[in-house]
């Protein structure tokens, strides 16, 4: 080959889009518009539970696309490499602001795992079947710039948008 092949020990991290909740970016508007146009046209499972809140439908869309992407990669790589090597992620706004985490993760659980008691899919799977991980964007430094480990960073307490609380205290709730 012209270029050396990729290292077979590397993992692949897949994110549908960057900062889908951030209205400063065009993709947020596009996702919101696509989700709501789809629901308006009828036949969408984004509102399988009767959800009518247009923002909630917009937050569900990237979650669904992440499941779709996970399934596509699973079809190519098989069950053995999914999640261990091919790692789909769903990212959200820090501290679950505007419910950008819970709306997407609950949708995956409720629809794709029949977690709401419905019979939405014939072969339900938990969220971890589709996602390797999820996390919120944090735009703040740790409380201790000298912290040299992940545990040290978290122990120092991230400031967070909500005021006197630290990001760690939000994670602990």
Rosetta constraint file for C-alpha pairs under 8 A:
AtomPair CA 1 CA 5 HARMONIC 7.67 0.50
AtomPair CA 6 CA 10 HARMONIC 7.73 0.50
AtomPair CA 10 CA 85 HARMONIC 7.49 0.50
AtomPair CA 11 CA 84 HARMONIC 7.89 0.50
AtomPair CA 11 CA 85 HARMONIC 4.74 0.50
AtomPair CA 11 CA 86 HARMONIC 5.98 0.50
AtomPair CA 11 CA 87 HARMONIC 7.18 0.50
AtomPair CA 12 CA 85 HARMONIC 6.22 0.50
AtomPair CA 12 CA 86 HARMONIC 4.81 0.50
AtomPair CA 12 CA 87 HARMONIC 5.82 0.50
AtomPair CA 13 CA 86 HARMONIC 6.24 0.50
AtomPair CA 13 CA 87 HARMONIC 4.69 0.50
AtomPair CA 13 CA 88 HARMONIC 5.71 0.50
AtomPair CA 13 CA 89 HARMONIC 6.91 0.50
AtomPair CA 14 CA 86 HARMONIC 7.60 0.50
AtomPair CA 14 CA 87 HARMONIC 6.07 0.50
AtomPair CA 14 CA 88 HARMONIC 4.55 0.50
AtomPair CA 14 CA 89 HARMONIC 5.96 0.50
AtomPair CA 15 CA 66 HARMONIC 7.11 0.50
AtomPair CA 15 CA 88 HARMONIC 6.12 0.50
AtomPair CA 15 CA 89 HARMONIC 5.36 0.50
AtomPair CA 15 CA 90 HARMONIC 6.36 0.50
AtomPair CA 15 CA 91 HARMONIC 7.55 0.50
AtomPair CA 16 CA 62 HARMONIC 6.63 0.50
AtomPair CA 16 CA 65 HARMONIC 6.68 0.50
AtomPair CA 16 CA 66 HARMONIC 5.77 0.50
AtomPair CA 16 CA 69 HARMONIC 7.68 0.50
AtomPair CA 16 CA 90 HARMONIC 7.59 0.50
AtomPair CA 17 CA 27 HARMONIC 7.74 0.50
AtomPair CA 17 CA 62 HARMONIC 7.75 0.50
AtomPair CA 19 CA 25 HARMONIC 7.72 0.50
AtomPair CA 19 CA 28 HARMONIC 7.54 0.50
AtomPair CA 19 CA 91 HARMONIC 7.39 0.50
AtomPair CA 19 CA 92 HARMONIC 6.97 0.50
AtomPair CA 19 CA 93 HARMONIC 7.57 0.50
AtomPair CA 20 CA 25 HARMONIC 7.80 0.50
AtomPair CA 20 CA 27 HARMONIC 6.26 0.50
AtomPair CA 20 CA 28 HARMONIC 4.78 0.50
AtomPair CA 20 CA 31 HARMONIC 7.43 0.50
AtomPair CA 20 CA 62 HARMONIC 7.34 0.50
AtomPair CA 20 CA 92 HARMONIC 7.62 0.50
AtomPair CA 21 CA 28 HARMONIC 5.76 0.50
AtomPair CA 21 CA 59 HARMONIC 7.41 0.50
AtomPair CA 21 CA 92 HARMONIC 6.99 0.50
AtomPair CA 21 CA 93 HARMONIC 6.66 0.50
AtomPair CA 21 CA 100 HARMONIC 6.96 0.50
AtomPair CA 22 CA 28 HARMONIC 6.07 0.50
AtomPair CA 23 CA 28 HARMONIC 5.49 0.50
AtomPair CA 23 CA 29 HARMONIC 6.63 0.50
AtomPair CA 24 CA 28 HARMONIC 7.79 0.50
AtomPair CA 25 CA 29 HARMONIC 7.45 0.50
AtomPair CA 26 CA 30 HARMONIC 6.29 0.50
AtomPair CA 27 CA 31 HARMONIC 5.94 0.50
AtomPair CA 28 CA 32 HARMONIC 6.16 0.50
AtomPair CA 29 CA 33 HARMONIC 6.05 0.50
AtomPair CA 30 CA 34 HARMONIC 6.00 0.50
AtomPair CA 31 CA 35 HARMONIC 6.00 0.50
AtomPair CA 31 CA 58 HARMONIC 6.22 0.50
AtomPair CA 31 CA 61 HARMONIC 6.85 0.50
AtomPair CA 31 CA 62 HARMONIC 7.52 0.50
AtomPair CA 32 CA 36 HARMONIC 6.21 0.50
AtomPair CA 32 CA 54 HARMONIC 7.67 0.50
AtomPair CA 32 CA 55 HARMONIC 7.10 0.50
AtomPair CA 32 CA 57 HARMONIC 7.46 0.50
AtomPair CA 32 CA 58 HARMONIC 4.40 0.50
AtomPair CA 32 CA 59 HARMONIC 7.67 0.50
AtomPair CA 32 CA 61 HARMONIC 7.83 0.50
AtomPair CA 33 CA 37 HARMONIC 5.96 0.50
AtomPair CA 33 CA 58 HARMONIC 7.66 0.50
AtomPair CA 34 CA 38 HARMONIC 6.02 0.50
AtomPair CA 35 CA 39 HARMONIC 6.33 0.50
AtomPair CA 35 CA 46 HARMONIC 7.65 0.50
AtomPair CA 35 CA 57 HARMONIC 6.12 0.50
AtomPair CA 35 CA 58 HARMONIC 5.48 0.50
AtomPair CA 35 CA 61 HARMONIC 5.89 0.50
AtomPair CA 36 CA 40 HARMONIC 6.00 0.50
AtomPair CA 36 CA 54 HARMONIC 6.39 0.50
AtomPair CA 36 CA 57 HARMONIC 6.69 0.50
AtomPair CA 36 CA 58 HARMONIC 6.95 0.50
AtomPair CA 37 CA 41 HARMONIC 6.10 0.50
AtomPair CA 38 CA 42 HARMONIC 6.59 0.50
AtomPair CA 38 CA 43 HARMONIC 7.89 0.50
AtomPair CA 38 CA 44 HARMONIC 6.23 0.50
AtomPair CA 39 CA 43 HARMONIC 6.97 0.50
AtomPair CA 39 CA 44 HARMONIC 5.32 0.50
AtomPair CA 39 CA 45 HARMONIC 7.98 0.50
AtomPair CA 39 CA 46 HARMONIC 6.91 0.50
AtomPair CA 39 CA 47 HARMONIC 6.86 0.50
AtomPair CA 44 CA 48 HARMONIC 7.17 0.50
AtomPair CA 46 CA 51 HARMONIC 7.91 0.50
AtomPair CA 46 CA 57 HARMONIC 6.27 0.50
AtomPair CA 46 CA 60 HARMONIC 6.57 0.50
AtomPair CA 46 CA 61 HARMONIC 7.07 0.50
AtomPair CA 46 CA 64 HARMONIC 7.97 0.50
AtomPair CA 47 CA 51 HARMONIC 4.87 0.50
AtomPair CA 47 CA 52 HARMONIC 7.02 0.50
AtomPair CA 47 CA 57 HARMONIC 7.03 0.50
AtomPair CA 48 CA 111 HARMONIC 7.83 0.50
AtomPair CA 51 CA 56 HARMONIC 7.64 0.50
AtomPair CA 51 CA 57 HARMONIC 7.31 0.50
AtomPair CA 52 CA 56 HARMONIC 7.85 0.50
AtomPair CA 52 CA 57 HARMONIC 7.40 0.50
AtomPair CA 53 CA 57 HARMONIC 6.35 0.50
AtomPair CA 54 CA 58 HARMONIC 6.26 0.50
AtomPair CA 55 CA 59 HARMONIC 6.34 0.50
AtomPair CA 56 CA 60 HARMONIC 6.26 0.50
AtomPair CA 56 CA 103 HARMONIC 6.50 0.50
AtomPair CA 57 CA 61 HARMONIC 6.42 0.50
AtomPair CA 58 CA 62 HARMONIC 7.66 0.50
AtomPair CA 59 CA 63 HARMONIC 7.17 0.50
AtomPair CA 59 CA 100 HARMONIC 6.02 0.50
AtomPair CA 59 CA 103 HARMONIC 6.28 0.50
AtomPair CA 59 CA 104 HARMONIC 5.86 0.50
AtomPair CA 60 CA 64 HARMONIC 6.23 0.50
AtomPair CA 60 CA 103 HARMONIC 6.26 0.50
AtomPair CA 60 CA 104 HARMONIC 4.76 0.50
AtomPair CA 60 CA 107 HARMONIC 6.39 0.50
AtomPair CA 61 CA 65 HARMONIC 6.20 0.50
AtomPair CA 61 CA 104 HARMONIC 7.76 0.50
AtomPair CA 62 CA 66 HARMONIC 6.02 0.50
AtomPair CA 62 CA 90 HARMONIC 7.85 0.50
AtomPair CA 62 CA 104 HARMONIC 7.43 0.50
AtomPair CA 63 CA 67 HARMONIC 6.41 0.50
AtomPair CA 63 CA 90 HARMONIC 6.74 0.50
AtomPair CA 63 CA 104 HARMONIC 5.04 0.50
AtomPair CA 63 CA 105 HARMONIC 6.99 0.50
AtomPair CA 63 CA 107 HARMONIC 7.48 0.50
AtomPair CA 63 CA 108 HARMONIC 6.72 0.50
AtomPair CA 64 CA 68 HARMONIC 6.22 0.50
AtomPair CA 64 CA 104 HARMONIC 7.86 0.50
AtomPair CA 64 CA 108 HARMONIC 7.02 0.50
AtomPair CA 65 CA 69 HARMONIC 6.07 0.50
AtomPair CA 66 CA 70 HARMONIC 6.04 0.50
AtomPair CA 66 CA 88 HARMONIC 6.93 0.50
AtomPair CA 66 CA 89 HARMONIC 7.39 0.50
AtomPair CA 66 CA 90 HARMONIC 6.82 0.50
AtomPair CA 66 CA 130 HARMONIC 7.78 0.50
AtomPair CA 66 CA 131 HARMONIC 7.91 0.50
AtomPair CA 67 CA 71 HARMONIC 6.16 0.50
AtomPair CA 67 CA 108 HARMONIC 7.74 0.50
AtomPair CA 67 CA 130 HARMONIC 5.68 0.50
AtomPair CA 67 CA 131 HARMONIC 7.59 0.50
AtomPair CA 68 CA 72 HARMONIC 6.24 0.50
AtomPair CA 69 CA 73 HARMONIC 6.25 0.50
AtomPair CA 69 CA 88 HARMONIC 7.74 0.50
AtomPair CA 70 CA 74 HARMONIC 6.06 0.50
AtomPair CA 70 CA 88 HARMONIC 6.09 0.50
AtomPair CA 70 CA 130 HARMONIC 5.63 0.50
AtomPair CA 70 CA 131 HARMONIC 7.33 0.50
AtomPair CA 71 CA 75 HARMONIC 6.14 0.50
AtomPair CA 71 CA 130 HARMONIC 7.33 0.50
AtomPair CA 72 CA 76 HARMONIC 6.70 0.50
AtomPair CA 73 CA 77 HARMONIC 5.87 0.50
AtomPair CA 73 CA 78 HARMONIC 7.60 0.50
AtomPair CA 73 CA 82 HARMONIC 7.56 0.50
AtomPair CA 73 CA 86 HARMONIC 7.57 0.50
AtomPair CA 74 CA 78 HARMONIC 4.73 0.50
AtomPair CA 74 CA 79 HARMONIC 6.01 0.50
AtomPair CA 74 CA 81 HARMONIC 7.87 0.50
AtomPair CA 74 CA 82 HARMONIC 5.95 0.50
AtomPair CA 77 CA 81 HARMONIC 5.92 0.50
AtomPair CA 77 CA 82 HARMONIC 6.78 0.50
AtomPair CA 78 CA 82 HARMONIC 6.56 0.50
AtomPair CA 80 CA 84 HARMONIC 7.62 0.50
AtomPair CA 81 CA 85 HARMONIC 5.01 0.50
AtomPair CA 81 CA 86 HARMONIC 5.99 0.50
AtomPair CA 82 CA 86 HARMONIC 4.87 0.50
AtomPair CA 82 CA 87 HARMONIC 6.67 0.50
AtomPair CA 83 CA 87 HARMONIC 4.79 0.50
AtomPair CA 83 CA 88 HARMONIC 7.14 0.50
AtomPair CA 83 CA 129 HARMONIC 7.43 0.50
AtomPair CA 83 CA 130 HARMONIC 7.66 0.50
AtomPair CA 83 CA 131 HARMONIC 6.86 0.50
AtomPair CA 83 CA 132 HARMONIC 5.05 0.50
AtomPair CA 84 CA 132 HARMONIC 7.69 0.50
AtomPair CA 87 CA 131 HARMONIC 6.74 0.50
AtomPair CA 87 CA 132 HARMONIC 4.89 0.50
AtomPair CA 87 CA 133 HARMONIC 7.45 0.50
AtomPair CA 88 CA 130 HARMONIC 7.04 0.50
AtomPair CA 88 CA 131 HARMONIC 5.06 0.50
AtomPair CA 88 CA 132 HARMONIC 5.42 0.50
AtomPair CA 88 CA 133 HARMONIC 6.97 0.50
AtomPair CA 89 CA 131 HARMONIC 5.55 0.50
AtomPair CA 89 CA 132 HARMONIC 5.83 0.50
AtomPair CA 89 CA 133 HARMONIC 4.98 0.50
AtomPair CA 89 CA 134 HARMONIC 5.26 0.50
AtomPair CA 89 CA 135 HARMONIC 7.94 0.50
AtomPair CA 90 CA 131 HARMONIC 7.13 0.50
AtomPair CA 90 CA 133 HARMONIC 6.69 0.50
AtomPair CA 90 CA 134 HARMONIC 4.67 0.50
AtomPair CA 90 CA 135 HARMONIC 6.83 0.50
AtomPair CA 91 CA 101 HARMONIC 7.48 0.50
AtomPair CA 91 CA 134 HARMONIC 5.27 0.50
AtomPair CA 91 CA 135 HARMONIC 4.95 0.50
AtomPair CA 91 CA 136 HARMONIC 5.63 0.50
AtomPair CA 91 CA 137 HARMONIC 7.19 0.50
AtomPair CA 92 CA 96 HARMONIC 6.89 0.50
AtomPair CA 92 CA 100 HARMONIC 5.48 0.50
AtomPair CA 92 CA 101 HARMONIC 5.35 0.50
AtomPair CA 92 CA 134 HARMONIC 7.59 0.50
AtomPair CA 92 CA 135 HARMONIC 6.12 0.50
AtomPair CA 92 CA 136 HARMONIC 4.63 0.50
AtomPair CA 92 CA 137 HARMONIC 6.35 0.50
AtomPair CA 93 CA 97 HARMONIC 5.73 0.50
AtomPair CA 93 CA 98 HARMONIC 7.77 0.50
AtomPair CA 93 CA 100 HARMONIC 5.98 0.50
AtomPair CA 93 CA 101 HARMONIC 7.11 0.50
AtomPair CA 93 CA 136 HARMONIC 4.98 0.50
AtomPair CA 93 CA 137 HARMONIC 5.45 0.50
AtomPair CA 93 CA 138 HARMONIC 7.78 0.50
AtomPair CA 94 CA 135 HARMONIC 7.81 0.50
AtomPair CA 94 CA 136 HARMONIC 4.25 0.50
AtomPair CA 94 CA 137 HARMONIC 4.95 0.50
AtomPair CA 94 CA 138 HARMONIC 5.54 0.50
AtomPair CA 95 CA 136 HARMONIC 6.68 0.50
AtomPair CA 95 CA 167 HARMONIC 7.23 0.50
AtomPair CA 95 CA 170 HARMONIC 6.46 0.50
AtomPair CA 95 CA 171 HARMONIC 7.39 0.50
AtomPair CA 96 CA 100 HARMONIC 5.54 0.50
AtomPair CA 96 CA 101 HARMONIC 5.21 0.50
AtomPair CA 96 CA 102 HARMONIC 6.84 0.50
AtomPair CA 96 CA 136 HARMONIC 7.14 0.50
AtomPair CA 97 CA 101 HARMONIC 7.92 0.50
AtomPair CA 99 CA 103 HARMONIC 5.67 0.50
AtomPair CA 100 CA 104 HARMONIC 6.51 0.50
AtomPair CA 101 CA 105 HARMONIC 6.01 0.50
AtomPair CA 101 CA 136 HARMONIC 7.76 0.50
AtomPair CA 102 CA 106 HARMONIC 5.54 0.50
AtomPair CA 103 CA 107 HARMONIC 6.04 0.50
AtomPair CA 104 CA 108 HARMONIC 6.37 0.50
AtomPair CA 105 CA 109 HARMONIC 6.28 0.50
AtomPair CA 105 CA 127 HARMONIC 7.29 0.50
AtomPair CA 106 CA 110 HARMONIC 5.81 0.50
AtomPair CA 107 CA 111 HARMONIC 5.78 0.50
AtomPair CA 107 CA 112 HARMONIC 7.80 0.50
AtomPair CA 108 CA 112 HARMONIC 5.34 0.50
AtomPair CA 108 CA 113 HARMONIC 6.99 0.50
AtomPair CA 108 CA 127 HARMONIC 6.17 0.50
AtomPair CA 109 CA 113 HARMONIC 4.92 0.50
AtomPair CA 109 CA 114 HARMONIC 6.72 0.50
AtomPair CA 109 CA 115 HARMONIC 5.35 0.50
AtomPair CA 109 CA 116 HARMONIC 7.85 0.50
AtomPair CA 109 CA 126 HARMONIC 6.13 0.50
AtomPair CA 109 CA 127 HARMONIC 5.67 0.50
AtomPair CA 110 CA 114 HARMONIC 5.02 0.50
AtomPair CA 110 CA 115 HARMONIC 4.00 0.50
AtomPair CA 110 CA 116 HARMONIC 4.76 0.50
AtomPair CA 110 CA 117 HARMONIC 7.69 0.50
AtomPair CA 110 CA 118 HARMONIC 7.78 0.50
AtomPair CA 111 CA 115 HARMONIC 6.64 0.50
AtomPair CA 111 CA 116 HARMONIC 7.33 0.50
AtomPair CA 111 CA 118 HARMONIC 7.63 0.50
AtomPair CA 111 CA 120 HARMONIC 5.80 0.50
AtomPair CA 111 CA 121 HARMONIC 7.17 0.50
AtomPair CA 112 CA 120 HARMONIC 6.95 0.50
AtomPair CA 112 CA 121 HARMONIC 6.11 0.50
AtomPair CA 112 CA 124 HARMONIC 5.48 0.50
AtomPair CA 112 CA 125 HARMONIC 6.14 0.50
AtomPair CA 112 CA 126 HARMONIC 7.28 0.50
AtomPair CA 112 CA 127 HARMONIC 7.83 0.50
AtomPair CA 113 CA 121 HARMONIC 7.44 0.50
AtomPair CA 113 CA 123 HARMONIC 7.92 0.50
AtomPair CA 113 CA 124 HARMONIC 4.21 0.50
AtomPair CA 113 CA 125 HARMONIC 4.71 0.50
AtomPair CA 113 CA 126 HARMONIC 5.26 0.50
AtomPair CA 113 CA 127 HARMONIC 7.33 0.50
AtomPair CA 114 CA 118 HARMONIC 5.27 0.50
AtomPair CA 114 CA 119 HARMONIC 5.77 0.50
AtomPair CA 114 CA 120 HARMONIC 5.92 0.50
AtomPair CA 114 CA 121 HARMONIC 6.82 0.50
AtomPair CA 114 CA 124 HARMONIC 6.12 0.50
AtomPair CA 125 CA 129 HARMONIC 6.03 0.50
AtomPair CA 125 CA 130 HARMONIC 7.93 0.50
AtomPair CA 126 CA 130 HARMONIC 7.54 0.50
AtomPair CA 127 CA 131 HARMONIC 6.16 0.50
AtomPair CA 128 CA 132 HARMONIC 6.24 0.50
AtomPair CA 128 CA 133 HARMONIC 7.66 0.50
AtomPair CA 140 CA 158 HARMONIC 6.84 0.50
AtomPair CA 140 CA 159 HARMONIC 6.49 0.50
AtomPair CA 140 CA 160 HARMONIC 7.02 0.50
AtomPair CA 141 CA 145 HARMONIC 7.33 0.50
AtomPair CA 141 CA 158 HARMONIC 6.48 0.50
AtomPair CA 141 CA 159 HARMONIC 7.30 0.50
AtomPair CA 142 CA 153 HARMONIC 5.84 0.50
AtomPair CA 142 CA 154 HARMONIC 7.36 0.50
AtomPair CA 142 CA 156 HARMONIC 6.37 0.50
AtomPair CA 142 CA 157 HARMONIC 6.06 0.50
AtomPair CA 142 CA 158 HARMONIC 4.50 0.50
AtomPair CA 142 CA 159 HARMONIC 6.78 0.50
AtomPair CA 143 CA 153 HARMONIC 7.53 0.50
AtomPair CA 143 CA 156 HARMONIC 5.09 0.50
AtomPair CA 143 CA 157 HARMONIC 5.34 0.50
AtomPair CA 143 CA 158 HARMONIC 5.50 0.50
AtomPair CA 143 CA 159 HARMONIC 6.63 0.50
AtomPair CA 144 CA 153 HARMONIC 6.86 0.50
AtomPair CA 144 CA 156 HARMONIC 5.57 0.50
AtomPair CA 144 CA 157 HARMONIC 7.84 0.50
AtomPair CA 147 CA 152 HARMONIC 5.17 0.50
AtomPair CA 147 CA 153 HARMONIC 5.29 0.50
AtomPair CA 147 CA 156 HARMONIC 7.47 0.50
AtomPair CA 148 CA 152 HARMONIC 6.35 0.50
AtomPair CA 148 CA 153 HARMONIC 7.06 0.50
AtomPair CA 149 CA 153 HARMONIC 6.15 0.50
AtomPair CA 150 CA 154 HARMONIC 6.30 0.50
AtomPair CA 151 CA 155 HARMONIC 5.95 0.50
AtomPair CA 152 CA 156 HARMONIC 6.10 0.50
AtomPair CA 153 CA 157 HARMONIC 6.85 0.50
AtomPair CA 153 CA 158 HARMONIC 7.65 0.50
AtomPair CA 154 CA 158 HARMONIC 6.72 0.50
AtomPair CA 154 CA 168 HARMONIC 6.28 0.50
AtomPair CA 155 CA 168 HARMONIC 7.61 0.50
AtomPair CA 157 CA 166 HARMONIC 5.38 0.50
AtomPair CA 157 CA 167 HARMONIC 6.30 0.50
AtomPair CA 157 CA 168 HARMONIC 5.53 0.50
AtomPair CA 157 CA 169 HARMONIC 7.86 0.50
AtomPair CA 158 CA 166 HARMONIC 5.18 0.50
AtomPair CA 158 CA 167 HARMONIC 4.75 0.50
AtomPair CA 158 CA 168 HARMONIC 6.20 0.50
AtomPair CA 159 CA 163 HARMONIC 7.75 0.50
AtomPair CA 159 CA 164 HARMONIC 7.64 0.50
AtomPair CA 159 CA 165 HARMONIC 6.95 0.50
AtomPair CA 159 CA 166 HARMONIC 4.66 0.50
AtomPair CA 159 CA 167 HARMONIC 5.65 0.50
AtomPair CA 160 CA 164 HARMONIC 7.85 0.50
AtomPair CA 160 CA 165 HARMONIC 6.75 0.50
AtomPair CA 160 CA 166 HARMONIC 5.55 0.50
AtomPair CA 160 CA 167 HARMONIC 5.14 0.50
AtomPair CA 165 CA 169 HARMONIC 6.46 0.50
AtomPair CA 165 CA 170 HARMONIC 7.54 0.50
AtomPair CA 166 CA 170 HARMONIC 6.79 0.50
AtomPair CA 167 CA 171 HARMONIC 6.38 0.50
AtomPair CA 168 CA 172 HARMONIC 6.20 0.50
AtomPair CA 169 CA 173 HARMONIC 6.62 0.50
